[in-house]
């Protein structure tokens, strides 16, 4: 009984001491992963042939998850980025393999954790700076609460790297996003409320 009690205590201590550190390490790696994804967008923006594809009828109106699906199908992104569109701390999503791209199928459900602008406006949103800055990508509503202690990851249109936004930051001027909406209804923020109004699920 004593041994079981000690083991239980040790498990409890490990849970309290180790798990937060692992989560903190993941949230730092998440920033790097978003950086890799943004490099894919920057490569797209530097390639005239790819930029033209953003305006084709089958691509131009896609956004969010559907944009990522089309971006891989149309080779706007390298296949290696397929594994980068799933949050490292997602409780709902899983990385897809590349077979669906080669077969021309659909991207598997729950294999994308991030938002994206409408395809036809990707380049415009990327260029928004200063007082016009906006969030280019963030977590979708399934993954909004992945890092409750750090906040929600955001890549600003004029940001060098991704960062985390806390509820308190969003509630302050000039955005004034309601805290209850932040906690419970991310789908009412993404694609709707500034500065999230140019990125979609």
N, C-alpha and C positions, 0 to 999 in steps of 0.2 A: 504493500500500500504506500509506504514511504517513497519507494522508487517511482511508482506511478505518479505520486504527487510531485516529486522533483522533476520528472519528465514533463509533466503538464506545465509546471512553472517555467521550465526552460523554453518550451514551445511558445508560451505566452511572451516571454522576454524577447525571443527571436522575432516574433510577429510585430512587437512594438518597435524594436530597434532596427531590424533589417529591412522589412517591407517598405517603410517610408524612404529609406536610402535607395532601394532599388527603383522605386517610383521616381525619385528625384533624378537618378541617373538616366532613366528612360526619357524624362521630359527634356533633358539636355540633348539626348540623341534625337529626339523628335524635331528639335530646332535644326539639327544638321540634315535630317531627312527632308524637311520642307525646303531647305537650301538646295538639296539635290533636285527636288522637283522643280523649284524655280529656275534652276539652271536649264532644265528641259524647256521651260517657257522662253527663256532668253535665247536659247539656240533656235527655237522656232522663229522668234522675232528677227533673228539675223539671217534667216533663209528665205529668199524671195519666193521660191517655189512653194514652201510650206505656208507662207503668209497668204498666197493666192488661194490655197485650199481652205483657209478659214472663211472665205466668202462664197464657197460653192454651195449650191442649194441643199445638199444633204448634210452639210456641216454647220452652216452659218447660224442656225437657230438653236443648236445644242448648247446645253449649259450643265454645270455641275457634273454629276456622275455620267450623264450621257455624253458630255463633252469629252471626258477622259476616255470613255469607250471608243468614241469616234477618233480621238487623237491617236490611239494605238492602231486602230484599223487602217487609218489613212497615213500612217507612218509620220505623223507630226512629232511624235515622241519615240525615243528608242524603246525597244521591248524591255530593256533592263529596268525601266521606271515602273513597270507593273507592280513590283514588290514594294515600291516607295509610296504608293497611294493608300496604304493601310496604316493607320496609327499604330505605333508600337505598344500602346496601352489599351487598345480597343478590346471591349468585352463582347462586341457583337460582330466584328468583321474578321475576315481571314484572307490572307494573301492568295491570289489566284495564280495558277501557272500560266504559261503563255500559249497553251494549246488552242484556246478559244480565238486567239488572234489569227493563228495560222489556218484554222478551220473556217474562219469567217462567221463564227457564231456570236452570241451575245456575251458580254462580260458577266461573269457569275454574280449572283446577288450577294450583297454585303461584302464586296471586295474593294470598296472605295470608302475612305473615311473623310475626305476633304471636299470642299466646295470649289467652284471655279466660275469665272464670268461667262457670259454668253460668248460663243466662239467669235462672232462677228465684231465683238467689242473688246476682245482680249488685248489687242495692241493699244487701244485707247485707254483702257483701265490701267494697263502697265505704265502708261505715261503720266498718270494723274499725280501731281506733286503739290507741295505746299498746302495752301488752304483747301485745295481740291483733293487732297490725298484721301484714299479710300482703302478698304481692306480687299486685297486681291484674292486671298484664300484663307479659309479657317476650317475648323472641324464642322462636319455636318451634324444634324441634330442627334443622331445616334451616338456620336462620339463627343458631344459638347462637354460632358462631365468627366472626361477621361483623367484629368488632373485637377481635382477639386482644390488642392492646396496651391497650385501654381496659377490656375485660371485657364482660359481658352486660348489656344495658339492662334496667332494672327500674323499674316504676312501683309504688311502695308505695301501699297503700290510704290511708295518711294523709300521703302526700308531696305537696308543692306542685308539684314537677316530677320528671321521670324522672331517673335517675342510672345509673351503671354499677357493677356488682358484679364484683369480681375473684374468682378461684378462692380466694385466700387468705382473703378475707372470708367466703366460704361455708364454708370448712373450719374456721373458728374457732367457739367457743361463741357462741350456743346451737345452731347448725345442724349443725356437724360433717359437712358433705357431703364425701364422699371425692373427692380430687383426680382420681383416674383416671376416676371416674364423671362428674365435671364435664367432663373433657376429651373423653371418648369416648361417653358414654351419656346425653345430655341428656334423652332420652325417659324415663329412669328417675328423673329429678328433677322434671320438669314434671308437675304434677298428683299427685305422690307425696310428695315430701320438703318439709318446712317449710324456708323460708317460701314455697315454690312450690306448695303443696298445694291452693290454691284457684283456680288458673288452669290452663287446659288447651289442648292443641293442637287 
